[in-house]
Amino acid sequence: MDYVPSPEPAPPAGSAPIPVKIVVAGGFGVGKTTTVGSISEISPLTTEAEMTSAGVGIDDPGPATGKTTTTVAMDFGCVTIDRSLKLYLFGTPGQSRFGFMWDDLAHGALGALVVVDSGRLDDCYPAVDYFERLKLPFVVAVNAFDGRLAHDLDAVRWALAIDERIPIVAFDARNKLSVRDTLLVLLDRALADAVRSQHV
């Protein structure tokens, strides 16, 4: 007779889910605020401000985005995965001049979602480099603007020189289920890293 492991015990009724911090990062205008807003079960806290003429030549999301606002501090939202786990999402500002905030936002995080516009790959190098240096598990999530990608995922992986162990997925930042599935990939990656580190 085959051994069947006992199921994991359910958390006690009424117990609070474990809070988990996730960073949503990436370049300017790639869809970080949209990602947080589409999945959050609360009205997301955003620090969006209108872009002004003072930002010309500094804040350039590209002509195709139609973007008129920018995150000047962070975005915040949360989503309950199940009775045992609740994700708190912290979206970073995309501009390099706000890079000093990233250390605070990443402190204590389980992992990061690096949102990428495949048509502007240069904008996501700093985020990929940052989390590689930090050794924080991350997933590269390529936002399908207008339902399509400028480059396929293999080309994006090659261009960013991303290790094969790092998941790279296509998703739609406007779609709640797409964002949820992408976050689940990140949780799997973080869990795999934690298990690997215990056996080193």
N, C-alpha and C positions, 0 to 999 in steps of 0.2 A: 504494500500500500504506500503510495507516494505521500511524502510529508507536505502538508499544506500549512504555510505560516499563518499564525493568527493575525487578523487585521489589526492595524494600529488603533489603539483606543481613541475614541472621540473625545474632544476636549469637554470638560464638565459643562453642563448646561448653564448658560449665563456667563461663562468665562469670556473675557475680552480676547479678541484675536491678537496675535503677535504683530506689533508694528514693524514694518520693513521700509527703509528709506531707499528710494530709487532716484537717480539723477537722469534727467532728460536733457541731453546736450547736443551741440552741433553748431554749425555756422549761422550766419545772419540770414533770417528769412527762409529757413528750411522746413518749418512746420512744427517747432517745439511747442509753442503756445497752443496750437490747434490740437496736437497730440494729447496734451494734458487736459484740455477742455473737453475733448470728445469722450474721454473715458471716465472723468471724475464724477463721483456720485454726489458731490457737493458743488455748489457754484464755485468755480475755480477762482482763486486769488490771482490776479494778474497785475503787472505793473507796466502796462502798455502806455506809451506816450506818443503823441503825434510827432512824426518826423518833420523837421523844419529845414529852412534853407541853410541853417548852420551845419547840418549833417551832410550837405552835398559834398560828394567826393570822399566821405568817410563811411557813411551808411549806405551801401548800395546793394539792395536785394535782387537786382536784375529787373529788366523791364517787363518780364512776363508775369511776375508775381502780383502786381497791382498793390503791393504792400504800402500802407501809409502810416503804420505805427511800428514801434519797436519796444522790446522789453528792456527796461532800464534797471531792473533789479533781479526779479525772479518770477516764475509762475509757481503756483502751488495747487495741488489737488490730491484727492485720495480715492481709492477704490478697494472694496472688500473682495478678496479672491474667493474665500470660503470662510467657514466659522473659525478657522484657526489662523488666518493670515490677512492682513490689511496693508496695502501698499500706500506709502506717502510719496507723491511725485513732486520733485523739485526741478523746475525747468530753469536752465541757465540763460543769462543774456548771451546773445551771439557775437556781439562786437568785442574785438580784442581789448579795447580799452577798459572793459569790465572784467577782464580775466582774473583780476585779483580776488573776485568773489568766488571763483570756482573751488578753491581749497575749502572754504567754509561750507559750501553747498555739498561737496563730496564727502566731507567728514562724517564717518559713521554709516556711509551708504553700503548696501549689499552689492549693488551693481549699477551700471549705467546703460542707457539707451542712447546711442549716437545716431541722431537723425541726419540723413544725407539727402541732398538734392543731386541726382545723378548728372544733371546738366551743369552743376557748379562744384565739381569734386574738390577743387583747390580750397574751398571754404571749410572743408571738414578735416583737413590734415591736422590742424592744431588739436581738435578734440580727440582724434584717434591717438595722436602722440601723447597727449596728456594722460589718458587712461592707461596706456601701455606703461608709461613711466610710473604711474601710481600703482600699477599691478592690481587694478580693480577690474573684476569681470565686466565685460561689456559686449553688447551686440550692435552691429551696424544695421540700422533700419533705413532702407532706401525708400523715400517717400515718392509715391507714384503721382506726380502732379498731372492733372487732367487724365488720370487713369493709365498713364504710360510712363516708361522709363526712357531716359535719353541713352542709357547704356545698359546692357544686361548685367546680371549680378557677377558673373565670372570676370567681365571687363572691369567692374568696379573693384572687385577684390584685387585684381592685378594692379590697377592704377594706384590703389592705396597701400599695396604691399601688405595686405592683411593675412596673418597666419591662418592656416586651414582650420585650426581649432576654434577660431572666433566665428560664430555664426553671422551670416549676412542674409538678410531677408528683405523682400519687397513688402511694403504695406501702404495703406492709405490713412494718413493722419486724421482724415475727416470721419473715418468709419470706426465706431466703437468696437465692433467685433475684431476688426483688423488690428487695432491697437492692443486689444486684450490678448490676441494670439501672439503678438510680438513680445509683450511683457512676459508671457508664459515661457517663450524661448529664452528670455533673459534669466528668469528664475531657474530654469533647467541648467543653464550655463553656470550660474553662481553656485548651485548645488553641486554640480560636477566638479567645480574648482575646489569647493570646500572638502569634498570626499577625497580628491586627489592629494590635497595638502596634508590630510591626516595620514596618508600612507607614504609620505616622503620621509 
